Amino acid sequence: MMTHATMAAGRWNEYSFAVQMANIGSDVYRAVSWNKRAECAHDTTTQQTYKQLYLESLERAIELIDLTRRNPPSPGIRKELGRVREAIVSAYLGTAWYDVTLESLNDYFNFFTLIAAKERHEMFDRIH
């Protein structure tokens, strides 16, 4: 089942690339946060709950990357998204395909969050 069903129905493509990437980044951020909580959990039940939330966040990030790859702004972006997806899948599976951590991907996505915030601010200025 697709978590982002309304996004897949076409709404996702209405967002700018920066907003799409910022949304993907927020799920990566959530995954990092849930993973840290799981590592600090004092009981197995809580740890398992946090690990499940960690995996669900990664699944949502992968799903949004797949939606973005369907209509990338350029062919080069599609390839870059493929690499980012592979790095996230590597984290999901607990393998080390790339020398990339989810924390470093957070830094990568933060750049897009700043651009998306700037776009939102500029849009607000045009309206008012």
trRosetta pair geometry for C-beta under 8 A, 3 or more apart (Angstrom, degrees):
i j d omega theta_ij theta_ji phi_ij phi_ji
1 5 7.9 -41 176 -62 81 113
2 5 5.0 123 91 -78 104 69
2 8 5.5 -5 152 -15 156 150
2 63 6.5 145 -149 -154 80 133
3 59 7.2 111 -15 118 138 103
3 60 5.4 -68 77 -104 156 89
3 63 5.9 136 39 60 103 170
4 7 3.8 -18 161 32 110 125
4 8 6.0 122 106 -25 82 87
4 12 7.1 67 148 -70 129 124
4 60 7.0 107 -35 -149 108 85
4 63 5.8 153 18 128 113 126
4 64 6.4 79 -7 -79 162 80
4 67 6.8 -70 94 -38 137 151
5 8 5.7 -55 -147 35 32 110
5 9 6.6 38 152 -28 64 103
6 9 5.5 -49 -152 26 36 118
6 11 5.5 4 146 19 83 140
7 11 5.4 -88 -115 70 41 98
7 12 3.9 64 -177 -58 87 106
7 64 7.2 -31 137 -110 160 81
7 67 5.9 -5 134 -141 112 168
8 12 6.8 25 -70 -5 29 129
8 67 6.0 -117 -94 -106 69 118
10 13 5.9 -53 -166 31 56 110
10 14 7.4 63 142 -28 72 97
11 14 5.6 -48 -165 18 47 118
11 15 7.8 47 146 -21 67 94
12 15 6.2 -53 -171 21 43 110
12 20 6.7 73 -178 -111 88 108
12 64 7.5 -171 -136 -141 133 77
12 67 4.8 -35 142 156 169 134
12 68 7.4 -115 160 -71 123 61
13 70 8.0 -79 -75 86 112 109
13 71 5.4 25 -115 61 116 151
15 19 4.1 -119 -177 88 111 124
15 20 5.1 140 102 -56 122 79
15 23 7.5 11 153 -8 169 135
16 19 4.8 95 54 7 78 101
16 20 7.1 -138 96 -5 42 87
16 116 7.1 175 71 -111 114 79
16 119 5.9 -117 31 -159 157 169
17 20 5.5 -53 -149 36 34 115
17 21 6.3 30 155 -16 67 107
17 68 7.5 94 -136 -153 74 114
17 72 7.9 59 -114 -157 119 60
17 73 4.9 -45 -64 -30 142 131
17 77 7.1 -62 -147 -155 142 156
17 112 7.9 -100 128 -139 73 118
18 21 5.8 -57 -147 40 30 108
18 22 6.2 33 153 -22 65 106
18 112 4.9 -174 -153 -161 67 81
18 115 3.9 -113 -142 105 141 116
18 116 4.4 -173 131 -65 100 75
18 119 6.0 147 72 -13 137 140
19 22 5.5 -50 -143 35 32 114
19 23 6.5 34 155 -20 63 104
19 116 4.6 121 -87 -127 59 118
19 119 6.9 -95 -51 71 99 145
20 23 5.9 -59 -155 35 29 110
20 24 6.6 29 149 -17 64 104
20 64 7.0 175 -173 171 82 105
20 67 7.8 -144 -151 98 119 102
20 68 4.9 131 159 -100 138 117
21 24 5.5 -50 -148 35 36 113
21 25 6.2 41 151 -22 65 107
21 68 7.4 85 -68 -121 65 160
21 109 6.2 -163 159 -136 88 78
21 112 3.6 -92 102 -163 119 167
21 116 7.6 -163 65 -45 83 120
22 25 5.4 -54 -149 37 31 117
22 26 6.6 38 151 -27 63 98
22 109 6.8 130 -115 177 38 91
22 112 4.8 -148 -60 121 71 97
22 113 4.3 119 -128 -93 103 60
22 115 7.6 -150 -54 62 115 82
22 116 4.1 -61 -23 0 152 154
22 117 8.0 147 -117 -31 155 74
23 26 5.7 -44 -149 24 34 112
23 27 7.3 31 152 -12 60 98
23 64 6.0 -144 111 -159 105 154
24 27 6.1 -59 -164 35 36 107
24 28 6.6 34 143 -17 68 105
24 61 5.3 88 -164 -147 76 78
24 64 4.6 -164 -90 101 85 128
24 65 5.8 84 -128 -63 138 76
24 68 7.1 -47 -51 -18 135 144
24 109 6.5 -137 92 -122 85 128
25 28 5.3 -52 -147 37 40 113
25 29 6.2 45 152 -23 69 102
25 105 7.7 -163 -122 144 78 85
25 106 6.9 107 -163 -135 94 48
25 108 7.6 -156 -105 91 113 73
25 109 2.5 159 -109 168 121 137
25 110 6.7 174 -175 -53 148 40
25 112 6.1 166 -19 62 140 115
25 113 5.9 -109 84 -49 148 105
26 29 5.4 -46 -146 34 34 116
26 30 6.5 40 151 -21 62 101
26 109 7.8 -149 -29 150 43 139
26 113 7.8 115 -58 -94 85 118
27 30 5.5 -47 -147 34 36 114
27 31 6.5 42 151 -23 64 101
27 57 4.9 173 -174 -173 77 77
27 58 7.4 153 147 -84 105 21
27 60 4.5 -144 -133 93 145 107
27 61 3.9 -169 99 -65 124 86
27 64 6.7 153 11 14 145 136
28 31 5.5 -51 -152 32 34 115
28 32 6.6 36 151 -19 65 101
28 57 7.4 148 -89 148 17 107
28 58 7.7 61 -106 -103 58 62
28 61 5.2 87 -58 -109 74 150
28 88 6.9 -98 -101 -108 104 116
28 102 5.9 -168 -173 -164 94 93
28 105 5.3 -106 -175 114 150 117
28 106 6.0 -163 120 -81 112 67
28 109 5.8 149 49 -7 136 156
29 32 5.8 -53 -152 33 33 111
29 33 6.4 32 151 -18 65 108
29 106 5.7 97 -90 -122 75 105
29 109 7.3 -127 -41 85 96 139
30 33 5.5 -58 -149 39 32 113
30 34 6.2 28 156 -16 69 106
30 53 7.6 -102 157 155 102 96
30 57 4.1 -155 98 -129 106 139
31 34 5.9 -55 -143 39 29 106
31 35 6.2 29 157 -21 64 109
31 54 5.2 82 -152 -157 69 65
31 57 3.8 -166 -67 100 78 125
31 58 4.9 83 -110 -57 144 78
31 61 6.8 -57 -23 -14 135 137
31 91 7.5 86 146 127 142 138
31 102 5.9 -109 101 -162 114 149
32 35 5.8 -58 -149 36 27 112
32 36 6.5 28 154 -19 63 105
32 102 4.9 -174 -79 122 94 119
32 103 6.0 114 -129 -80 136 65
32 106 6.0 -18 -21 -60 158 131
33 36 5.9 -55 -151 34 29 109
33 37 6.5 28 153 -16 63 106
34 37 5.6 -54 -149 38 34 113
34 38 6.3 39 151 -24 66 103
34 50 5.1 177 -175 -172 80 78
34 51 7.6 157 146 -87 105 18
34 53 4.3 -147 -137 101 145 103
34 54 4.0 -162 103 -71 116 72
34 57 6.0 163 15 -2 137 139
35 38 5.5 -50 -148 32 33 114
35 39 6.6 35 152 -21 63 103
35 50 7.5 151 -91 148 20 103
35 51 7.6 62 -110 -109 61 58
35 54 4.6 93 -66 -121 75 135
35 102 7.2 106 20 57 153 153
36 39 5.7 -53 -151 33 33 113
36 40 6.6 16 155 -6 65 110
37 40 6.0 -68 -149 46 32 102
37 41 6.4 54 150 -52 67 93
37 50 4.6 -145 99 -138 102 142
38 41 5.6 -31 -149 -4 34 120
38 47 5.1 87 -159 -153 76 67
38 50 3.6 -170 -73 103 82 120
38 51 4.8 97 -126 -60 149 72
38 54 6.1 -51 -18 -29 140 136
41 44 8.0 124 122 -89 121 13
41 46 4.2 -171 -155 105 125 106
41 47 3.9 -173 77 -72 141 74
41 50 5.8 -169 -47 12 136 139
42 46 7.0 30 48 51 60 139
43 46 5.0 84 65 14 86 104
43 47 6.8 -155 94 -8 41 93
44 47 5.5 -59 -144 40 31 114
44 48 6.1 32 158 -21 67 106
45 48 5.9 -55 -149 35 28 110
45 49 6.5 30 152 -20 62 105
46 49 5.6 -53 -149 34 33 114
46 50 6.4 29 155 -15 66 106
47 50 5.9 -58 -148 39 30 108
47 51 6.2 31 153 -20 65 108
48 51 5.6 -52 -143 37 32 113
48 52 6.4 36 155 -22 64 103
49 52 5.8 -55 -153 33 29 112
49 53 6.6 26 151 -15 63 105
50 53 5.6 -53 -148 38 35 111
50 54 6.3 45 148 -26 65 103
51 54 5.3 -47 -149 31 34 120
51 55 6.5 32 153 -16 65 102
52 55 5.8 -54 -150 37 32 108
52 56 6.3 32 152 -18 65 107
53 56 5.6 -52 -143 38 33 113
53 57 6.4 38 155 -23 64 103
54 57 6.0 -58 -155 32 27 111
54 58 6.7 23 151 -14 62 106
55 58 5.7 -55 -151 37 35 111
55 59 6.3 39 151 -23 67 104
55 92 6.6 92 -135 -143 77 86
56 59 5.5 -50 -146 34 34 115
56 60 6.5 35 154 -19 64 102
57 60 5.8 -52 -151 34 32 110
57 61 6.5 33 150 -19 64 105
58 61 5.5 -53 -149 35 35 113
58 62 6.3 35 153 -19 67 104
58 88 5.8 169 -156 176 93 99
58 91 6.4 -151 -120 95 138 107
58 92 4.6 170 140 -87 148 101
59 62 5.8 -54 -148 37 31 111
59 63 6.3 34 152 -22 64 107
59 92 7.4 105 -63 -123 64 136
60 63 5.5 -53 -147 36 32 115
60 64 6.4 29 156 -16 66 105
61 64 5.9 -57 -149 38 30 107
61 65 6.4 33 151 -21 64 104
61 88 5.5 -137 108 -153 124 153
62 65 5.6 -51 -149 34 32 113
62 66 6.5 35 152 -21 64 103
62 85 6.1 91 -133 -145 77 89
62 88 5.7 -169 -74 110 86 131
62 89 6.5 84 -106 -70 130 82
62 92 7.2 -10 -44 -44 137 152
63 66 5.7 -54 -153 33 31 112
63 67 6.7 31 149 -18 64 103
64 67 5.5 -48 -148 34 38 113
64 68 6.3 38 152 -19 66 104
65 68 5.6 -57 -149 38 33 111
65 69 6.2 34 153 -23 67 107
65 81 5.5 166 -166 -176 95 102
65 84 6.4 -158 -125 97 137 107
65 85 4.6 170 130 -85 151 100
65 88 7.2 171 -16 31 152 148
66 69 5.7 -52 -144 34 31 113
66 70 7.1 46 153 -34 59 94
66 85 7.4 91 -60 -115 69 139
67 70 5.9 -43 -163 10 35 116
68 71 7.5 -94 -168 59 34 65
68 72 6.5 60 151 -91 75 74
68 81 5.9 -155 100 -131 114 151
69 72 5.9 -4 -135 -51 39 106
69 78 5.5 95 -146 -139 80 80
69 81 5.0 -166 -81 107 95 142
69 82 7.0 91 -115 -63 136 74
69 85 7.5 -19 -45 -41 140 143
72 75 7.1 119 86 -92 128 21
72 77 4.3 180 -180 89 120 108
72 78 4.1 -148 8 -63 158 82
72 81 6.5 -148 -98 2 127 139
73 77 5.3 57 52 11 82 160
74 77 4.8 101 57 0 75 103
74 78 7.5 -133 99 -7 45 85
75 78 5.5 -49 -155 28 40 117
75 79 6.8 37 151 -17 67 102
76 79 5.7 -54 -155 35 37 111
76 80 6.4 36 149 -18 68 105
77 80 5.5 -54 -147 38 35 112
77 81 6.1 38 153 -21 68 104
78 81 5.8 -53 -148 36 28 112
78 82 6.6 36 149 -25 60 103
79 82 5.5 -49 -155 27 34 118
79 83 6.9 33 149 -17 63 100
80 83 5.7 -53 -156 33 36 110
80 84 6.5 35 148 -17 67 104
81 84 5.5 -52 -145 38 36 113
81 85 6.1 42 152 -24 67 104
82 85 5.6 -52 -147 34 30 114
82 86 6.5 32 152 -20 63 104
83 86 5.6 -51 -149 33 32 113
83 87 6.6 34 152 -19 64 103
83 98 7.8 100 -176 -87 87 153
84 87 5.7 -54 -152 34 33 112
84 88 6.5 29 151 -16 66 105
84 105 7.0 118 -149 -134 92 116
84 108 7.5 -163 -115 124 116 151
85 88 5.8 -57 -150 38 32 108
85 89 6.2 32 153 -18 67 107
86 89 5.6 -53 -143 39 31 111
86 90 6.2 40 153 -26 63 104
86 97 6.3 -98 159 102 101 146
86 98 6.8 103 114 -27 101 126
87 90 5.5 -49 -150 31 30 118
87 91 6.8 31 150 -17 61 101
87 97 7.3 -140 -102 75 47 105
87 98 4.9 -53 -104 46 89 145
87 100 4.5 -32 -142 82 130 140
87 105 6.3 163 118 -76 133 129
88 91 5.6 -51 -154 34 36 111
88 92 6.3 41 146 -23 66 105
88 102 7.6 78 -115 -104 68 90
88 105 7.1 109 -75 -134 85 171
89 92 5.2 -50 -146 35 36 118
89 93 6.2 23 158 -9 68 108
89 97 8.0 9 86 20 89 144
90 93 6.2 -62 -144 45 26 100
90 95 5.0 -95 -154 74 75 88
90 96 6.7 87 176 -114 119 14
90 97 4.1 -123 -103 25 131 105
90 98 5.9 174 22 20 169 88
90 100 7.6 96 68 63 139 97
91 94 7.4 31 -177 -75 31 34
91 101 7.7 94 -94 -157 119 44
91 102 5.2 84 -125 -58 159 105
96 99 7.5 36 179 -86 96 50
100 104 5.5 -123 -159 73 71 128
100 105 6.4 72 164 -52 111 94
101 104 4.8 99 54 5 79 97
101 105 7.1 -137 99 -1 46 85
102 105 5.3 -51 -149 37 39 115
102 106 6.6 55 146 -31 64 94
103 106 5.4 -40 -158 18 36 120
103 107 7.4 37 146 -16 60 95
104 107 5.6 -43 -160 28 43 113
104 108 6.8 48 142 -20 65 101
105 108 5.1 -48 -151 34 43 119
105 109 6.2 36 153 -14 71 104
106 109 6.0 -61 -147 42 29 104
106 110 6.3 41 152 -34 64 102
107 110 5.6 -44 -147 21 31 118
107 111 7.6 43 153 -25 56 92
108 111 6.5 -52 -177 15 34 112
108 112 8.0 18 139 -5 61 102
109 112 5.6 -54 -162 37 52 110
109 113 6.4 58 142 -26 74 100
110 113 5.2 -49 -149 31 40 118
110 114 6.6 43 153 -21 67 99
111 114 6.0 -55 -159 31 30 110
111 115 6.8 26 147 -14 64 106
112 115 5.4 -52 -147 38 39 112
112 116 6.1 41 153 -21 69 105
113 116 5.7 -52 -145 37 30 112
113 117 6.4 32 153 -20 63 105
114 117 5.7 -53 -148 35 30 112
114 118 6.5 32 152 -20 63 105
115 118 5.6 -54 -151 35 33 113
115 119 6.4 36 150 -20 66 104
116 119 5.6 -50 -148 35 34 114
116 120 6.4 35 152 -20 65 105
117 120 5.6 -53 -148 36 32 113
117 121 6.3 34 152 -20 64 106
118 121 5.6 -54 -148 36 31 113
118 122 6.3 30 154 -18 65 106
119 122 5.8 -56 -147 38 29 110
119 123 6.3 31 154 -20 65 106
120 123 5.7 -53 -147 35 30 112
120 124 6.4 32 152 -20 63 106
121 124 5.7 -54 -150 35 30 113
121 125 6.5 33 151 -21 64 104
122 125 5.5 -50 -148 33 34 114
122 126 6.6 35 152 -21 64 102
123 126 5.8 -52 -152 33 33 112
123 127 6.6 30 152 -18 64 105
124 127 5.8 -57 -151 35 33 110
124 128 6.4 -2 163 10 68 109
125 128 6.5 -73 -140 54 26 86
